[in-house]
């Protein structure tokens, strides 16, 4: 009668399945890092846009009511390092209900829209900051 010896170890199939599971897990982890980087970059651009809009609003708000000219100014490309951004500044008359007005009722609205398109993005993103200015 022949006796069979049981060998301890892994078969080729078990090794291949293990490598497949390990490779799949590694690919998923790399995908998470890629998405994380993209979200971080988007948040960085959004923060820069908000600061650029706030800077312009504060600059205009520091002027007197009479010196604050009604109209619109579009800056298609800001100076370095903010070349990705464009800025549209609008100053309009508003009434007590905050609706657009044609005549000066003692209230103006400053609205700044900063837009950008990051690399590999299809649509443009924007952020708007607005502030009211009353005649003193």
PyMOL commands that set and color helices and strands:
alter all, ss='L'
color gray80, all
select helices_A, chain A and resi 12-61
alter helices_A, ss='H'
color red, helices_A
select strands_A, chain A and resi 71-75+85-94+100-101+107-116+125-134
alter strands_A, ss='S'
color yellow, strands_A
deselect
rebuild
show_as cartoon
